[in-house]
Amino acid sequence: MAVVRDPAFWRRFSMAVHRDEEAHNSWLARQNQKRSRRTCICWIFWLCFFGLVAGLVITILWLKSAGILK
């Protein structure tokens, strides 16, 4: 196998590798941001859901104690 002796080749090769790493890092940052957003939305959904259920239970208990529901 022949070794490339052109110094410009190695400079171009190095620049291409670094550009690829930068693109990969920005992709990884976007993926982490998406995961963080998804986690936040999931927590908000479940907190709202349990708040709604708790509100319904409290309302039903209040209506039963007031004698409206028998």
NUSELO-226467 format. One record per residue (C-alpha): residue number from 1; residue in three letters; y, z, x. Coordinates in Angstrom, 1 decimal. Example, Ala and Ser with C-alpha at 12.3 -4.5 7.8 and 13.67 -1.06 7.14 Angstrom:
<rs>
- 1;ALA;-4.5;7.8;12.3
- 2;SER;-1.1;7.1;13.7
</rs>
This chain:
<rs>
- 1;MET;0.0;0.0;0.0
- 2;ALA;3.4;-1.0;1.4
- 3;VAL;6.3;1.4;1.7
- 4;VAL;9.6;0.3;0.5
- 5;ARG;12.1;0.3;3.4
- 6;ASP;15.2;-0.6;1.5
- 7;PRO;17.5;2.5;1.3
- 8;ALA;19.3;1.1;-1.7
- 9;PHE;16.0;1.0;-3.6
- 10;TRP;15.5;4.8;-3.0
- 11;ARG;19.1;5.4;-4.1
- 12;ARG;18.6;3.4;-7.3
- 13;PHE;15.3;5.1;-7.9
- 14;SER;16.8;8.5;-7.5
- 15;MET;19.6;7.7;-9.9
- 16;ALA;17.1;6.4;-12.5
- 17;VAL;15.0;9.6;-12.2
- 18;HIS;18.1;11.8;-12.6
- 19;ARG;19.3;9.8;-15.6
- 20;ASP;15.9;10.2;-17.2
- 21;GLU;15.9;13.9;-16.6
- 22;GLU;19.4;14.2;-18.2
- 23;ALA;18.2;12.3;-21.2
- 24;HIS;15.2;14.5;-21.5
- 25;ASN;17.2;17.6;-21.3
- 26;SER;19.6;16.5;-24.0
- 27;TRP;16.6;15.7;-26.2
- 28;LEU;15.1;19.1;-25.6
- 29;ALA;18.5;20.7;-26.5
- 30;ARG;18.6;18.8;-29.7
- 31;GLN;15.0;19.8;-30.6
- 32;ASN;15.9;23.5;-29.9
- 33;GLN;19.0;23.2;-32.1
- 34;LYS;16.9;21.7;-34.9
- 35;ARG;14.3;24.5;-34.6
- 36;SER;17.1;27.1;-34.7
- 37;ARG;18.7;25.5;-37.8
- 38;ARG;15.3;25.3;-39.5
- 39;THR;14.6;29.0;-38.8
- 40;CYS;18.0;30.0;-40.2
- 41;ILE;17.5;28.0;-43.3
- 42;CYS;14.1;29.4;-43.8
- 43;TRP;15.3;33.0;-43.5
- 44;ILE;18.2;32.3;-46.0
- 45;PHE;15.8;30.8;-48.5
- 46;TRP;13.4;33.7;-48.4
- 47;LEU;16.2;36.3;-48.6
- 48;CYS;17.7;34.5;-51.6
- 49;PHE;14.2;34.3;-53.2
- 50;PHE;13.4;38.0;-52.8
- 51;GLY;16.9;38.9;-54.0
- 52;LEU;16.4;36.8;-57.1
- 53;VAL;13.0;38.5;-57.7
- 54;ALA;14.5;41.9;-57.2
- 55;GLY;17.4;41.1;-59.5
- 56;LEU;14.9;40.0;-62.3
- 57;VAL;12.8;43.2;-61.8
- 58;ILE;15.9;45.4;-62.0
- 59;THR;17.2;43.6;-65.1
- 60;ILE;13.8;43.8;-66.9
- 61;LEU;13.5;47.6;-66.1
- 62;TRP;17.1;48.2;-67.2
- 63;LEU;16.5;46.3;-70.5
- 64;LYS;13.3;48.3;-71.1
- 65;SER;15.0;51.6;-70.5
- 66;ALA;17.9;50.6;-72.8
- 67;GLY;15.3;49.8;-75.6
- 68;ILE;16.2;46.1;-75.8
- 69;LEU;12.8;45.0;-74.6
- 70;LYS;9.8;46.8;-76.2
</rs>
